[in-house]
Amino acid sequence: MEDQAVCCYRHPQRETGISCTRCERPICPECMISASVGFQCPECVSGRASVGSGASAAGPPPRAAQPRTLAGGTMASDPRLITKILVAINIAVWLVALSVGDRLVNDLDLVGRAYDPGTVQIVGVAEGQWWRLVTSVFLHQQLMHIAFNMLSLWWIGGPLEAALGRVRFIVLYMLSGLGGSALSYLLAAQNQPSLGASGAIFGLLGATAVLMRRLNYDMRPVIALLALNLLFTFTWSGIAWQAHVGGLVAGTVVAYGMVHAPREKRALVQRGTCVLVLLAIVAMVWIRTVQLTG
């Protein structure tokens, strides 16, 4: 028998996997308020929770110590921890690149196969430098580029991390970034360098749309934001549209598998979705490598 869907007690149309750590009533992201451990509902925070409703005046019941997110992750005391770490890593790499100069950028950016006059060698992913698929996701040069990406990461990442849980959020971010790198490697010119967290950010945007649809939220704001970003992607010069599209597709697929997985097969469906996306990434990288080296 399938489990009955649990909905927010204040918004019955919104399904959720998060419960108040004090009274255990289900709450959606709009209603949850950060507490020392997990989240509490507005009534418990304001002190108006009814003892007769089953809440204990002495504190949360033992089984409420580890509430679960909508995707089945464990709720954490700091729902933005991974987002903070990712922002810190990106800023740290940017500062190092500023101090070291172009040499570091040339070693870490994404390029398929090209001649490097600095080392007088052929470099690129096709030459076995696989790390470029990852390092380019954390690499920026221009102030406006990293400022826009980090503001987007902070704004979008926090709510997603709270809704998915830390492990699922970091998997979503990395697969989105790799999806952007893989499609850029596959379709862009082999000597065209690219860098930035934009592919991962677009993956988070796609995941936000999936999550909002799952919770029956108003989709118009996120649709408008996606349309605006895609407009910039295809109309501004110097933007690697392949990375944006690859990240968006990867993030959307991963998020769909995470939030729509049936409860009784949640782990299997979530892991299977992530593995399929990873295999698609590996396939794109392999195909392009064969094209450039065959």
N, C-alpha and C positions, 0 to 999 in steps of 0.2 A: 504494500500500500504506500502511495506517495505521501510525503509530508505536506501538510497544509501550509500554504504560503503565509508568512508572518508579515503583518503590515504595521506601520507606525500608528500608535494609538491616537495621535493628534491629526494625522493625515492618512485615513484608512485606505486611500487609493495607492499609497506608496509602499511597495514591498521593501523590507529591510532585513538585514541580518545583525543589526546592532541593537543592544539592550542597555538600558540605564543600569549602572552598576549599583545603584541604591535600591530602586523599586523593581528592577528587572523588566519594566515595560518596554516593548520595542520602540525604537526611535529612529527617524530618518536623519540624514546628514544635516538637514535644516534645523532640526530640533536638538541635536546633540551638543552639549556644552562640555568642554574639556574639564576633567577633574584630576585629582592627584593620581588616580588610577582609572584609565578608561574614560568614559563619558557618562554624564548624567542628564536627565530630562529637565526642562525648565522648572517644573513644579518642585522637584527635589532640590534644585539649586536655590530656589526662592524660599524653601522651607515650608511649602504648603502641601507636601506630599501626604496623602492620607494613610495613617497607620492601618486603618481598616481594609485598605486595598491589598494588603499582603506585604507591604514594605515593613521592614524592621527598624524601629527607632534606634536600635543599637548599632546599626550599620548594615552594609550589604551582606546578603547571605553568601556562604562559602562558594557556591557554584557560580556566583556572579563575578568572581575575581578575574576571569579571563573571557570577556565578551568577544564575540566573533563579528567580523565585518561581513558585508554583503557577499563578498567572494570567498568567505570562509577563513580569512586570515585572523590572527590574534590581534586584538586591539592593544595599542601601546600607549604609555603615558605621554609620550611626545609624538603626535601623529605626523610631524613634519621632519623627523630626524633625517631620513634618507634624502629628502628634498634639500635640507640644509647642507648635507655632506656633498651632494652633487653640485650645488652652487659653489661651495668652497673649493672643490676640485677644479671646476672650470675657471674660477677666478685665479687660483694659484697657478694653473698652467698658463693662463694669459699673462700673468705678471712675470713668470719665468721666460716666456717667449719675448716679452718686451725687453728684458734685461740681457738675454743671450743674443737675440737678433734672428735674422732670417735662416741661419743654419739649423736651428731647432725646428722651425716651421717646415723647412724643406725635408727634414727627416721624419716628420710626423704627419704631414698632410696626406690626403688621399689622392693618389695619382696611379693610373693604370700601368703605364710603361713609358718612360721618357728618359732623355739624356740629361744628366745633371752636370753642368759645367764646373760646379764647385768640386766634385769628387772625380770628374772625368769618367763616370760610370753610368750604366743604364740602371735606373732605379724604378721602383713601383711594386704594386701588389703582384703583378705577373712575374716579377723576379724573386718571389718568395717573401716579400716584405709584408706578410699578412697583418702585422700589427697596425698598419695604416688604416685598416677598416675600423679599428677601435679608437686609436689615438686621435684621429681626425674629428671624432665626435666631441672631444673635449678641448679642441684647439680653436682659438680665435686670434685675430690680429687687430681689427678695428674696434675702437671703444664703443661705437654705436651698435656694432654687431653683437658683442657680448652683453651690453646693457639690455638690449631688446630681448635677447634669448634668456638671460637670467631673470628678468622681470616676468617673462612668460612662464618660465619654469617655476618660479615662486608662486605665481598666481594660480596656475593650473595644477602644479604638482602636489601642493598641500592637500586639497580636497580629495584628489585621487588616491594619494597615499593613505589617507584616513579611511577611505571607502574600500580599498583593496587589501591593505596591510603591507608591511614593509617588504617582505620577500616578493610578493606578486608585483608590487610597484617597481622594484629595481629590475625584475625580469622584463616587465613591460617597457621600461625605459631603454634597457640595453638592446632588446630585440628591435625596438623602433629605430634606434640609432644604427644598428647593423643593417636593418632593412633599407634605410636610406643610403648607407654606404654601398651596399651591394647593388642597388639599382643604378646608382651613380656610376659605379665601376663598370656595370654592364652596358649602359647606354651612352655615357659621356665619351668625349674624345679621349683617347688613351693618354695624351699628354696634358689634359686639363686638370689642374689641381683644384681641390675643394676641401673645405674645412668648416667646422661649426656644429653646434648642437641642434640646428634647425630640424633635421630629420627626426630626432628624438622628440622635439617639441611638437611637431606635427603628429607624431604618434600619440602623444598625450592628448592633443586636441581631438583626435579620432576616438580615443578611449573615453574622453569626457562626453562626447556625443552618445556613445553606446550606453554609458552609465546613466545619463539623463533620460534617455529613452526607456531604459529598464525601470527607472524610478517614476516614470510618468511625469517628469518635469516638463516645463515649457521649453521646447526645442529651438524656438526662434533665436534666442541670443547666441547659442553656440553655432547654429547654422549660419547666421550672419557673420560671425567671427571667422568661421572656416572659409566662407565665400570671399571675404575680404582678404584673407591671407593667401588664398589661391590666386586671387586677382593680382596681388603684388608679385606672387611667384612667377606668373607667366607674362607680366608686363614690364617689370623692372629688369634692367640689364645686370649681368654679373651674378645672377642667382642660379644656383644649381637646382633646377626644378626636379631633377631626378631624385635627389635626396629627400626633398619635401614629399613627393608622391610616394616614394618607397617607405618612408617613415610613417606616413598617414595610413597606408594600406596595412603595414605590419602591426601598428598599434591598434587599429580598428579590429583586426582579426583576433589578436591576442586578447583584447578586452572583451570581445564578444564571447570567446570561449570561457573567460574567467567569470563573468557575471551571469551568463545564461546556462552554465553547467548545472544539471540536475543534482540536487543535494546528495542523493544516494550514490552518484558516480562523479562527484565533484573533482576529486583529485585526479582521476583517470582522464576526464575530459580536459581539464586545465593543462595537465602535463602533455597530453596528446596534442592539443592545439599549439602549445609552445614548441614542441618537437617538430611539428609540421612546418611552422613558420621558419624555424632554424634550418630545416632541410631545404626549404625553398631558397633561403639565403645562400646556403652552401652550393646549391645547384647553380644559381646565378654567378657566383664567384668562379666556380669550376668552368662553366661555359665560356665566360669571358677570358679566363686564363688560357684555355685551349685556343681561343681565337687569336690571342696576342702572341702566343708562343709556338703554335702549331705550324 
